[in-house]
Amino acid sequence: MATDTIIQQIEQMVDEVLSLEPQYFRVQIKIKPTNNVKVFLDGDEGISIEKCVQFNRTLYKILEESGLLPVEDFSLEVSSPGVDEPLKLHRQYNRNIGRSVEVVFNDGSKKTGKLLQVADADIIVENTEGKGKKAVTQQLVIPFTNIKTTTVQIQF
């Protein structure tokens, strides 16, 4: 069976499990050639390690019973996407309003600023260029269609 087909079936299983707790959502599923299934989940208020463990146990049983992968020859990891992973879903953008983000445009150019607002078709980022008295702050409306990636910038 093709990996894409297996991923689609696992996505359906994950979505069914998550339907009981709608504050959590699926971000991505990857399968390595070693039958290592990686499920990345997030939540509107984040997701705890304990919650990932709970989802892992539930999903492992479902996967085992499904026969999709060789019973003794697969592993399952459930986690949140790392902080260095680009935002993939609209819900992730909403969760990060107020945080500093780096937006990489389709042409490769970049803008960094504070994510102020998320709409259906675009985001608004407050960007400051220059320093001191020469600093210019502007609000940029960026259509999703122009965005290659958006990554949250960790502030220290």
C-alpha positions as CSV (number, residue, x, y, z in Angstrom):
1,M,0.0,0.0,0.0
2,A,1.3,3.5,-0.9
3,T,2.6,5.6,2.0
4,D,0.2,8.5,1.0
5,T,-2.8,6.1,1.3
6,I,-1.5,4.9,4.7
7,I,-1.1,8.5,5.9
8,Q,-4.6,9.3,4.8
9,Q,-6.0,6.4,6.7
10,I,-4.0,7.3,9.8
11,E,-5.2,10.9,9.5
12,Q,-8.8,9.7,9.6
13,M,-8.1,7.6,12.7
14,V,-6.4,10.6,14.4
15,D,-9.2,13.0,13.4
16,E,-11.7,10.5,14.9
17,V,-9.9,10.3,18.2
18,L,-9.5,14.1,18.3
19,S,-13.2,14.7,17.5
20,L,-13.9,13.8,21.2
21,E,-11.6,16.7,22.3
22,P,-12.1,19.5,19.6
23,Q,-9.6,21.9,21.3
24,Y,-6.8,19.6,19.9
25,F,-6.0,19.3,16.2
26,R,-3.8,17.4,13.8
27,V,-0.9,19.3,12.3
28,Q,0.9,16.7,10.3
29,I,1.7,13.0,10.0
30,K,5.0,11.5,8.7
31,I,6.0,7.9,8.2
32,K,9.7,7.0,8.0
33,P,10.8,4.0,5.9
34,T,11.3,2.1,9.2
35,N,7.5,2.3,9.9
36,N,8.1,5.0,12.5
37,V,4.8,7.0,12.5
38,K,5.2,10.5,13.7
39,V,1.9,12.3,14.6
40,F,2.2,16.0,15.3
41,L,-0.7,17.5,17.3
42,D,-1.4,20.9,18.7
43,G,-4.1,22.6,20.7
44,D,-5.8,26.0,20.8
45,E,-4.2,26.4,24.2
46,G,-1.2,24.2,23.4
47,I,-0.8,20.5,24.2
48,S,0.8,18.9,27.3
49,I,3.2,16.0,27.3
50,E,0.6,14.0,29.3
51,K,-2.0,14.7,26.6
52,C,0.4,13.5,23.9
53,V,1.0,10.3,26.0
54,Q,-2.7,9.7,26.3
55,F,-3.3,10.2,22.5
56,N,-0.3,7.9,21.8
57,R,-1.8,5.1,23.8
58,T,-5.2,5.4,22.2
59,L,-3.8,5.7,18.7
60,Y,-1.3,2.8,19.1
61,K,-4.2,0.4,20.0
62,I,-6.2,1.6,17.0
63,L,-3.2,1.3,14.6
64,E,-2.3,-2.1,16.0
65,E,-5.9,-3.4,15.5
66,S,-6.2,-1.8,12.0
67,G,-3.4,-4.0,10.5
68,L,-2.3,-1.0,8.4
69,L,1.3,-1.6,9.4
70,P,3.2,-4.8,10.4
71,V,2.1,-5.4,14.1
72,E,5.5,-6.0,15.6
73,D,7.3,-3.7,13.2
74,F,6.1,-0.1,13.7
75,S,6.6,2.6,16.2
76,L,4.4,5.6,17.0
77,E,5.5,9.0,18.3
78,V,2.9,11.7,19.2
79,S,4.2,15.2,19.9
80,S,3.6,18.8,19.3
81,P,5.5,20.4,16.4
82,G,8.8,21.9,17.5
83,V,9.1,25.6,18.1
84,D,11.3,25.8,15.0
85,E,8.6,24.2,12.8
86,P,6.7,26.6,10.4
87,L,3.1,27.2,11.1
88,K,0.9,25.0,8.9
89,L,-2.7,25.6,9.9
90,H,-4.9,28.6,10.4
91,R,-5.5,27.5,14.0
92,Q,-1.8,27.7,14.7
93,Y,-1.7,31.3,13.4
94,N,-4.6,32.2,15.8
95,R,-2.8,30.6,18.7
96,N,0.3,32.7,18.0
97,I,-1.3,36.2,17.8
98,G,0.9,38.6,19.8
99,R,4.1,36.7,19.2
100,S,7.0,37.7,17.0
101,V,7.0,35.8,13.6
102,E,9.3,35.6,10.6
103,V,7.3,35.4,7.3
104,V,9.2,34.1,4.3
105,F,7.5,35.1,1.1
106,N,7.2,32.9,-2.1
107,D,10.0,35.0,-3.7
108,G,12.3,34.3,-0.8
109,S,12.2,37.7,0.9
110,K,11.5,37.9,4.6
111,K,9.7,40.2,7.1
112,T,9.8,39.8,10.9
113,G,7.3,41.4,13.2
114,K,4.5,40.9,15.7
115,L,1.5,38.9,14.5
116,L,-1.5,41.2,15.2
117,Q,-4.4,39.6,13.4
118,V,-5.4,36.5,11.4
119,A,-8.2,36.5,8.9
120,D,-9.4,33.9,6.4
121,A,-7.3,35.1,3.6
122,D,-4.4,37.0,5.2
123,I,-2.5,38.0,8.3
124,I,-1.5,41.4,9.7
125,V,2.1,41.7,11.0
126,E,3.5,44.8,12.7
127,N,7.0,45.4,11.4
128,T,9.5,47.9,12.6
129,E,12.5,48.9,10.4
130,G,15.4,51.1,11.6
131,K,16.3,52.1,15.1
132,G,15.8,54.9,17.5
133,K,14.3,58.1,16.0
134,K,14.5,56.7,12.5
135,A,12.4,53.6,13.3
136,V,9.4,53.2,11.1
137,T,6.6,50.9,12.3
138,Q,4.0,49.7,9.8
139,Q,1.3,47.1,9.7
140,L,1.6,44.8,6.8
141,V,-1.4,42.9,5.4
142,I,0.1,39.6,4.0
143,P,-2.2,37.3,2.0
144,F,-1.7,33.6,2.8
145,T,-1.1,33.0,-1.0
146,N,2.1,35.1,-0.7
147,I,3.5,33.2,2.2
148,K,6.0,30.3,1.8
149,T,6.5,29.8,5.6
150,T,5.8,31.5,8.9
151,T,7.9,30.6,11.9
152,V,7.4,31.9,15.5
153,Q,10.5,33.7,16.7
154,I,11.5,32.8,20.3
155,Q,12.4,35.9,22.4
156,F,15.0,35.6,25.1
